[in-house]
Amino acid sequence: MEFEEKPEGSGSRVDENQLDLGEKHQANRKPGASGKAKLSARQQANAKCDLPRKSLNRYTWQEIQRHNQKTDQWLVINRKIYDVTGWADRHPGGRQVLKHYAGEDATDVFRAMHPDPDIVRLYLKSLLIGELAPEEPNQERNKNSRLVEDFQELRRTLETLNMFNANLGFFFLHLAQILILEALAWVIMWHFGSGWLITIFISFLLTVAQAQGLFLQHDMGHLSIFKKSKWNRLMHKFVMGHLKGLSAKWWNNRHFQHHVKTNIYPKDPDIDTGPFFVIGDLQPVEYGKNRIKFFDYEKQHLIFCLVSPFVTPVYFNLGSILEMCPRRHWEDIAWAISFYIRYFITFGPFYGIFGTMVLIYLVKILESPWIAYVTQMSHISMKISKEENRDWFSSQVLATCNVEHSFFNDWFTGHVNFQIEHHLFPTMPRHNFHKVAPLVKSLCAKHGLPYVKKPMLKAFGDILRALKKYGALWKEAYCTHPEI
């Protein structure tokens, strides 16, 4: 969940830059008469959290769990209770992620999704309505408190080791790779012309640039590169909009839901794929019992192979347009238009308008299977269930798996071959995943949780094997519940 920007106070909307203005204001404040040194924003946040609050209502978990509706949303962060109902539509990470955690403890997910939660807590004050009663545990009673404490200790250790500090040189080289590939494609065409062989060759160069651009925008969307959120957001719009022609808001609103409720049906949009695919152990049976048959789901593993080239040019583009245009996200629209203008200026003199559009969508079709297999290899064969209100660590480990670490695998997948570490620590720079993996694996072993790691080809094959298995479940339910 994202409280990073646009917090609401006293019923008014706060500008995106207000956090940074607040930091500047604190930095420019002069020492008081006592001569004490000025406090940082982080210190002030901690101080405010420690101040005693008078007449702060106290609630039990049973009372909190009743406030889990769209029009009544409470959540708990570090034993403090916040009513986010009226602010949900202004939430930069989308209103759905707050709804998904309404009535629950959100301490670990809040910490996971925000690079500097101490700053954010300054803006949570207006939403604070109470705290847990002293006799209540820190988390809901069904959760393993020892595991939660061990995970929180692991996070503190990783923060001490500076595992959340990005190597800007790494990401600069990654961006340079994308820009060089696109420039090289134009230079080759300018020098050798636009024949069929040249067109095919530059299409592959542009495909690599597009796929790597998607991985880079993923880092920026998670605020994992720059210390200032505004720079991450600006660069995210540049890469997602100008380099890829898609909406940054659409990606964030969808992707954050996937992160906070991974493989939870129907809260995770990545697995809520009906009526096109039936996924998991529950959805196929539900479809079968209700005699839902848009096509023969028993063959959906074959359908996946056929439709994977169209995920990016059709599904991604359509979803992006439906997010931008009806909601009037003018900034995202402008960035996306700049992508097409750039392509027409670069390749229009060689192909014309129609030929350039063909080139754009040829590249997207080539990119699409790459992205489809990489994004699905770590989740679709793992645990998929309805809401079980598990602790953060367990829910992410059970719903994700890793692919073996190598230079090629890391590059080819944008380091999402370390999905377990990425899901536990979404704001961690990807170049540190392999360093923290042994510690995560050790914690899994301590608490008897599986830490699944596969070769890449096996992970790709497991996508099709899982889809075939889910299709068989649908077939069995469909045949054993004849139409009345």
C-alpha positions as CSV (number, residue, x, y, z in Angstrom):
1,M,0.0,0.0,0.0
2,E,1.3,3.4,-0.9
3,F,0.9,6.4,1.5
4,E,4.0,7.9,0.0
5,E,2.4,11.0,-1.6
6,K,-0.8,13.1,-1.6
7,P,-1.8,12.6,2.1
8,E,-5.0,14.2,3.2
9,G,-5.2,16.5,6.2
10,S,-8.1,18.5,7.5
11,G,-10.2,17.3,4.6
12,S,-8.1,18.8,1.9
13,R,-6.0,17.2,-0.8
14,V,-2.2,17.6,-0.4
15,D,-0.1,18.2,-3.5
16,E,2.4,15.5,-4.6
17,N,5.3,17.8,-3.8
18,Q,4.2,18.6,-0.3
19,L,6.3,15.9,1.3
20,D,9.5,17.4,-0.2
21,L,8.4,20.9,0.8
22,G,7.9,19.7,4.3
23,E,11.3,18.2,4.4
24,K,12.8,21.5,3.1
25,H,10.9,23.4,5.7
26,Q,12.3,21.2,8.5
27,A,15.8,21.4,7.1
28,N,15.7,25.2,7.0
29,R,14.3,25.6,10.5
30,K,16.7,27.3,12.9
31,P,17.6,25.8,16.2
32,G,15.5,26.9,19.2
33,A,16.6,29.1,22.0
34,S,17.9,26.2,23.9
35,G,20.6,25.8,21.2
36,K,19.7,22.2,20.4
37,A,20.5,21.0,16.9
38,K,17.6,20.8,14.5
39,L,15.7,17.5,14.2
40,S,15.4,15.6,11.0
41,A,12.0,14.7,9.5
42,R,12.6,11.1,10.6
43,Q,13.4,12.1,14.2
44,Q,10.3,14.3,14.3
45,A,8.1,11.5,13.0
46,N,9.5,9.1,15.7
47,A,9.0,11.8,18.3
48,K,5.4,12.4,17.3
49,C,4.7,8.7,17.4
50,D,6.1,8.5,20.9
51,L,4.1,11.4,22.3
52,P,1.2,10.3,24.6
53,R,-2.2,10.9,23.0
54,K,-5.1,11.8,25.3
55,S,-8.5,10.3,24.8
56,L,-7.3,7.8,22.2
57,N,-10.0,5.1,21.8
58,R,-9.0,1.5,22.3
59,Y,-10.3,-1.4,20.3
60,T,-10.1,-5.2,20.2
61,W,-9.3,-7.1,17.0
62,Q,-12.9,-8.4,16.9
63,E,-14.1,-4.8,16.7
64,I,-11.5,-3.8,14.1
65,Q,-12.3,-6.8,11.8
66,R,-15.9,-5.6,11.4
67,H,-14.6,-2.5,9.6
68,N,-13.7,-4.2,6.3
69,Q,-16.3,-2.8,3.9
70,K,-15.9,-0.4,1.0
71,T,-17.7,2.3,3.0
72,D,-16.0,1.5,6.3
73,Q,-12.3,0.7,6.2
74,W,-10.0,0.5,9.2
75,L,-6.5,-0.8,9.3
76,V,-3.8,-1.3,12.0
77,I,-0.2,-0.2,11.7
78,N,2.1,-0.7,14.6
79,R,-0.9,-1.1,17.0
80,K,-2.4,2.3,15.8
81,I,-5.8,2.2,14.1
82,Y,-6.5,4.4,11.1
83,D,-9.8,5.1,9.4
84,V,-8.9,5.3,5.7
85,T,-12.4,5.2,4.3
86,G,-12.6,8.9,3.2
87,W,-9.0,9.0,1.9
88,A,-9.0,5.7,-0.1
89,D,-9.7,7.4,-3.4
90,R,-6.7,9.7,-3.0
91,H,-4.3,6.9,-2.1
92,P,-1.4,7.1,-4.7
93,G,-1.2,3.3,-4.7
94,G,-4.9,3.0,-5.6
95,R,-8.0,2.6,-3.4
96,Q,-8.1,-1.2,-3.8
97,V,-5.0,-2.0,-1.8
98,L,-6.5,-0.2,1.2
99,K,-9.7,-2.1,0.7
100,H,-7.8,-5.4,0.6
101,Y,-6.3,-4.8,4.0
102,A,-9.4,-3.3,5.7
103,G,-10.0,-4.8,9.1
104,E,-6.5,-6.3,9.2
105,D,-3.0,-5.6,10.5
106,A,-1.1,-3.8,7.8
107,T,2.1,-3.2,9.6
108,D,4.4,-5.4,7.5
109,V,2.8,-4.5,4.1
110,F,2.9,-0.8,5.0
111,R,6.6,-1.1,5.8
112,A,7.3,-3.2,2.7
113,M,5.7,-0.8,0.2
114,H,7.1,2.5,1.6
115,P,10.8,3.3,1.3
116,D,10.7,5.8,4.3
117,P,7.5,5.2,6.4
118,D,8.7,7.6,9.1
119,I,8.0,10.5,6.7
120,V,4.7,9.0,5.8
121,R,3.6,8.7,9.4
122,L,3.6,12.5,9.7
123,Y,0.7,12.5,7.3
124,L,-1.2,9.6,8.9
125,K,-2.0,11.7,11.9
126,S,-5.3,13.0,10.6
127,L,-6.5,9.4,10.0
128,L,-5.6,8.1,13.5
129,I,-8.7,7.1,15.4
130,G,-7.4,4.8,18.1
131,E,-5.1,2.0,19.2
132,L,-5.2,-1.6,20.1
133,A,-6.3,-2.4,23.7
134,P,-3.3,-3.3,25.9
135,E,-4.4,-6.9,26.3
136,E,-4.6,-7.4,22.5
137,P,-1.6,-9.0,20.6
138,N,0.3,-7.1,18.0
139,Q,-1.3,-9.1,15.2
140,E,-4.5,-11.1,14.7
141,R,-4.6,-14.2,16.9
142,N,-4.4,-16.6,14.0
143,K,-1.0,-15.4,12.9
144,N,2.4,-16.8,14.1
145,S,3.7,-14.0,16.2
146,R,7.2,-15.5,16.5
147,L,7.5,-15.7,12.7
148,V,6.3,-12.1,12.4
149,E,8.8,-10.9,14.9
150,D,11.6,-12.9,13.2
151,F,10.8,-11.4,9.9
152,Q,10.7,-7.8,11.3
153,E,14.1,-8.5,12.9
154,L,15.4,-9.7,9.5
155,R,14.2,-6.5,7.9
156,R,16.0,-4.4,10.5
157,T,19.2,-6.4,9.9
158,L,19.0,-5.8,6.1
159,E,18.4,-2.1,6.8
160,T,21.5,-2.0,8.9
161,L,23.4,-3.7,6.1
162,N,22.2,-1.0,3.7
163,M,20.5,-3.5,1.5
164,F,17.8,-0.9,0.6
165,N,20.4,1.6,-0.8
166,A,20.5,1.5,-4.6
167,N,23.6,1.5,-6.8
168,L,22.7,4.4,-9.2
169,G,25.5,3.3,-11.6
170,F,23.8,-0.1,-12.0
171,F,20.5,1.5,-13.1
172,F,22.2,4.1,-15.2
173,L,23.8,1.3,-17.2
174,H,20.5,-0.4,-17.5
175,L,18.8,2.8,-18.9
176,A,21.8,3.3,-21.2
177,Q,21.4,-0.2,-22.5
178,I,17.8,0.6,-23.6
179,L,18.7,3.9,-25.2
180,I,21.7,2.5,-27.0
181,L,19.7,-0.4,-28.5
182,E,17.0,2.0,-29.8
183,A,19.7,4.4,-31.2
184,L,21.5,1.5,-32.8
185,A,18.3,0.3,-34.5
186,W,17.9,3.8,-36.1
187,V,21.6,4.0,-37.1
188,I,21.5,0.5,-38.8
189,M,18.4,1.5,-40.7
190,W,19.8,4.9,-41.7
191,H,23.0,3.2,-43.0
192,F,21.6,0.0,-44.6
193,G,18.1,0.9,-45.5
194,S,14.7,-0.7,-44.6
195,G,14.9,-4.1,-46.3
196,W,13.2,-7.1,-44.8
197,L,16.4,-8.5,-43.2
198,I,17.2,-5.2,-41.7
199,T,13.6,-4.7,-40.4
200,I,13.7,-8.2,-38.8
201,F,17.1,-7.4,-37.2
202,I,16.1,-4.0,-35.7
203,S,12.8,-5.5,-34.6
204,F,14.8,-7.9,-32.3
205,L,16.9,-5.0,-31.0
206,L,13.8,-3.0,-30.2
207,T,12.2,-6.0,-28.6
208,V,15.1,-6.3,-26.2
209,A,14.9,-2.6,-25.5
210,Q,11.1,-2.8,-24.8
211,A,11.4,-5.8,-22.5
212,Q,14.3,-4.3,-20.5
213,G,12.3,-1.1,-20.3
214,L,9.5,-2.9,-18.7
215,F,11.9,-4.3,-16.1
216,L,13.3,-0.9,-15.4
217,Q,9.9,0.8,-15.0
218,H,9.1,-2.0,-12.5
219,D,12.0,-0.8,-10.4
220,M,10.9,2.8,-10.6
221,G,7.3,2.0,-9.8
222,H,8.5,0.4,-6.6
223,L,10.5,3.5,-5.7
224,S,13.6,1.4,-5.4
225,I,16.2,3.5,-7.2
226,F,16.2,7.1,-5.9
227,K,15.9,8.3,-2.3
228,K,13.3,10.9,-3.4
229,S,10.0,9.4,-4.4
230,K,9.3,12.2,-6.8
231,W,12.4,11.3,-8.9
232,N,11.3,7.6,-9.0
233,R,7.8,8.7,-10.1
234,L,9.1,11.1,-12.7
235,M,11.4,8.5,-14.2
236,H,8.7,5.9,-14.0
237,K,6.5,8.1,-16.2
238,F,9.3,8.7,-18.6
239,V,10.2,5.0,-19.0
240,M,6.6,3.6,-18.9
241,G,5.1,6.4,-21.0
242,H,7.8,7.7,-23.3
243,L,9.8,4.5,-23.8
244,K,6.9,2.1,-23.8
245,G,3.7,4.0,-24.5
246,L,1.8,2.8,-21.5
247,S,0.2,4.3,-18.4
248,A,2.3,4.4,-15.2
249,K,-0.9,4.8,-13.1
250,W,-2.5,1.8,-14.7
251,W,0.6,-0.3,-14.0
252,N,0.9,0.8,-10.4
253,N,-2.8,0.4,-9.5
254,R,-2.8,-3.1,-10.9
255,H,0.7,-4.2,-9.7
256,F,0.3,-3.0,-6.1
257,Q,-2.8,-5.1,-5.7
258,H,-0.8,-8.1,-6.9
259,H,1.9,-7.4,-4.4
260,V,-0.3,-6.8,-1.3
261,K,-2.5,-9.9,-1.9
262,T,-0.3,-12.2,-4.0
263,N,-2.3,-15.2,-5.4
264,I,-5.3,-14.3,-3.4
265,Y,-8.4,-14.8,-5.5
266,P,-10.1,-12.5,-6.5
267,K,-8.0,-9.7,-4.9
268,D,-4.9,-10.3,-7.1
269,P,-5.8,-9.1,-10.6
270,D,-3.0,-11.3,-12.1
271,I,-4.8,-14.5,-11.2
272,D,-8.4,-13.2,-11.7
273,T,-8.2,-14.1,-15.4
274,G,-11.7,-15.5,-15.9
275,P,-13.3,-16.1,-18.3
276,F,-10.1,-16.5,-20.4
277,F,-8.3,-18.9,-18.0
278,V,-9.3,-20.7,-14.8
279,I,-6.4,-20.8,-12.3
280,G,-5.9,-22.4,-8.9
281,D,-7.7,-25.2,-7.2
282,L,-10.9,-23.2,-6.4
283,Q,-11.8,-21.2,-9.5
284,P,-11.8,-24.1,-12.0
285,V,-14.1,-26.1,-9.7
286,E,-16.4,-23.1,-9.2
287,Y,-16.6,-22.6,-13.0
288,G,-17.2,-26.3,-13.6
289,K,-20.0,-26.6,-11.0
290,N,-21.7,-23.5,-12.4
291,R,-21.4,-24.9,-15.9
292,I,-19.4,-21.9,-17.1
293,K,-17.7,-22.8,-20.4
294,F,-16.4,-20.0,-22.7
295,F,-14.2,-22.6,-24.3
296,D,-12.8,-25.9,-23.4
297,Y,-10.6,-25.0,-20.4
298,E,-9.0,-28.5,-20.5
299,K,-7.0,-27.1,-23.4
300,Q,-6.1,-23.8,-21.8
301,H,-2.4,-24.6,-21.6
302,L,-2.4,-24.7,-25.4
303,I,-4.4,-21.5,-25.6
304,F,-1.8,-19.8,-23.4
305,C,0.9,-20.6,-26.0
306,L,-1.3,-19.1,-28.7
307,V,-2.4,-15.9,-26.9
308,S,1.0,-15.1,-25.2
309,P,2.2,-13.0,-28.2
310,F,-0.9,-10.7,-27.7
311,V,-0.6,-10.0,-24.0
312,T,1.4,-6.8,-24.5
313,P,-0.1,-5.4,-27.8
314,V,-3.7,-6.2,-26.8
315,Y,-4.2,-6.7,-23.1
316,F,-1.6,-4.2,-21.8
317,N,-2.5,-1.5,-24.3
318,L,-6.2,-1.9,-23.8
319,G,-5.9,-1.9,-20.0
320,S,-3.7,1.2,-20.2
321,I,-6.1,3.1,-22.5
322,L,-9.1,2.2,-20.3
323,E,-7.2,3.5,-17.3
324,M,-6.0,6.8,-18.9
325,C,-8.8,8.0,-21.0
326,P,-12.0,7.5,-19.0
327,R,-10.2,8.7,-15.8
328,R,-8.6,11.6,-17.7
329,H,-5.0,11.0,-16.6
330,W,-3.7,13.7,-18.9
331,E,-0.1,13.4,-17.8
332,D,0.0,9.7,-18.6
333,I,-1.8,10.3,-21.9
334,A,0.8,12.9,-22.9
335,W,3.7,10.6,-22.1
336,A,2.1,7.8,-24.1
337,I,1.5,10.0,-27.1
338,S,5.2,11.1,-26.9
339,F,6.1,7.4,-27.5
340,Y,4.3,7.2,-30.8
341,I,5.5,10.7,-31.9
342,R,9.1,9.5,-31.2
343,Y,8.6,6.4,-33.3
344,F,7.0,8.3,-36.2
345,I,9.9,10.8,-36.2
346,T,12.5,8.1,-36.0
347,F,11.1,5.4,-38.4
348,G,8.4,7.3,-40.3
349,P,10.8,8.5,-43.0
350,F,11.6,4.9,-43.8
351,Y,8.2,3.1,-43.4
352,G,5.6,5.8,-43.4
353,I,2.8,6.1,-40.8
354,F,1.2,2.7,-41.5
355,G,4.5,0.9,-41.7
356,T,5.7,2.5,-38.5
357,M,2.6,1.3,-36.7
358,V,3.2,-2.2,-38.1
359,L,6.8,-2.0,-36.7
360,I,5.6,-0.9,-33.3
361,Y,3.1,-3.8,-33.0
362,L,5.5,-6.3,-34.4
363,V,8.0,-5.4,-31.6
364,K,5.2,-5.7,-29.0
365,I,4.2,-9.1,-30.3
366,L,7.8,-10.3,-30.1
367,E,8.2,-8.8,-26.6
368,S,4.9,-10.3,-25.3
369,P,5.8,-14.0,-24.9
370,W,9.0,-13.0,-23.1
371,I,7.1,-10.9,-20.6
372,A,4.2,-13.4,-20.3
373,Y,6.5,-16.3,-19.4
374,V,8.7,-14.3,-17.1
375,T,5.8,-12.8,-15.1
376,Q,3.9,-16.0,-14.8
377,M,6.8,-18.5,-14.0
378,S,7.0,-17.6,-10.3
379,H,3.3,-17.5,-9.3
380,I,0.9,-19.6,-11.4
381,S,2.2,-22.9,-10.2
382,M,2.3,-21.8,-6.5
383,K,-0.4,-21.7,-3.8
384,I,-3.5,-19.9,-5.0
385,S,-6.3,-19.4,-2.5
386,K,-9.0,-17.2,-1.2
387,E,-8.3,-14.8,1.6
388,E,-6.7,-16.6,4.6
389,N,-5.3,-13.5,6.4
390,R,-1.8,-15.0,6.7
391,D,1.2,-13.0,8.0
392,W,3.2,-11.1,5.3
393,F,6.2,-13.5,5.2
394,S,4.2,-16.7,4.9
395,S,1.8,-15.3,2.3
396,Q,4.6,-14.2,0.0
397,V,6.8,-17.2,0.4
398,L,4.0,-19.7,-0.3
399,A,2.7,-17.7,-3.4
400,T,6.1,-17.2,-5.1
401,C,9.1,-19.1,-6.2
402,N,12.6,-18.3,-7.5
403,V,14.5,-19.2,-10.6
404,E,18.2,-20.0,-10.4
405,H,20.7,-17.2,-10.2
406,S,23.0,-16.6,-13.2
407,F,24.1,-13.5,-15.1
408,F,21.8,-14.4,-18.0
409,N,18.8,-15.4,-15.9
410,D,19.2,-12.1,-13.9
411,W,19.3,-10.0,-17.1
412,F,16.6,-12.0,-19.0
413,T,14.1,-11.7,-16.1
414,G,15.0,-8.3,-14.8
415,H,16.0,-10.0,-11.6
416,V,12.4,-11.1,-10.9
417,N,13.9,-14.6,-10.9
418,F,14.3,-13.6,-7.2
419,Q,10.6,-13.2,-6.8
420,I,10.5,-14.3,-3.1
421,E,13.0,-11.6,-2.1
422,H,11.3,-9.1,-4.3
423,H,7.8,-9.8,-2.9
424,L,9.1,-9.6,0.7
425,F,11.0,-6.4,0.1
426,P,9.4,-4.6,-2.9
427,T,11.4,-1.4,-2.4
428,M,14.8,-3.2,-2.3
429,P,17.0,-2.5,-5.3
430,R,17.2,-5.7,-7.4
431,H,20.9,-6.0,-7.5
432,N,20.8,-6.8,-3.8
433,F,18.4,-9.8,-4.0
434,H,21.0,-12.4,-4.4
435,K,22.8,-11.1,-1.2
436,V,19.7,-11.4,1.0
437,A,18.4,-14.7,-0.5
438,P,20.5,-16.9,2.0
439,L,19.0,-15.1,5.0
440,V,15.5,-15.4,3.7
441,K,16.1,-19.1,2.9
442,S,17.4,-19.6,6.5
443,L,14.3,-18.0,8.0
444,C,12.1,-20.3,5.8
445,A,13.9,-23.3,7.1
446,K,13.6,-22.1,10.7
447,H,9.8,-22.0,10.4
448,G,9.3,-25.0,8.2
449,L,8.2,-23.0,5.1
450,P,9.2,-24.1,1.6
451,Y,11.8,-22.0,-0.3
452,V,11.2,-23.0,-3.9
453,K,13.9,-22.5,-6.5
454,K,13.8,-23.9,-10.1
455,P,15.8,-23.9,-13.3
456,M,14.3,-21.4,-15.8
457,L,13.1,-24.0,-18.3
458,K,11.4,-26.0,-15.6
459,A,9.7,-22.8,-14.4
460,F,8.5,-22.1,-17.9
461,G,7.2,-25.6,-18.3
462,D,5.4,-25.4,-14.9
463,I,3.3,-22.7,-16.3
464,L,1.8,-25.0,-18.9
465,R,1.7,-28.0,-16.5
466,A,-0.2,-25.9,-13.9
467,L,-2.7,-24.6,-16.5
468,K,-3.3,-28.2,-17.7
469,K,-3.9,-29.3,-14.1
470,Y,-6.3,-26.5,-13.5
471,G,-8.1,-27.3,-16.8
472,A,-8.5,-30.9,-15.7
473,L,-10.1,-29.8,-12.4
474,W,-12.6,-27.7,-14.4
475,K,-13.4,-30.7,-16.6
476,E,-14.0,-33.0,-13.7
477,A,-16.3,-30.5,-12.0
478,Y,-18.1,-29.7,-15.2
479,C,-18.7,-33.4,-16.1
480,T,-19.9,-34.3,-12.5
481,H,-22.4,-31.5,-12.4
482,P,-24.6,-32.1,-15.4
483,E,-26.9,-29.3,-16.5
484,I,-30.3,-29.5,-14.9
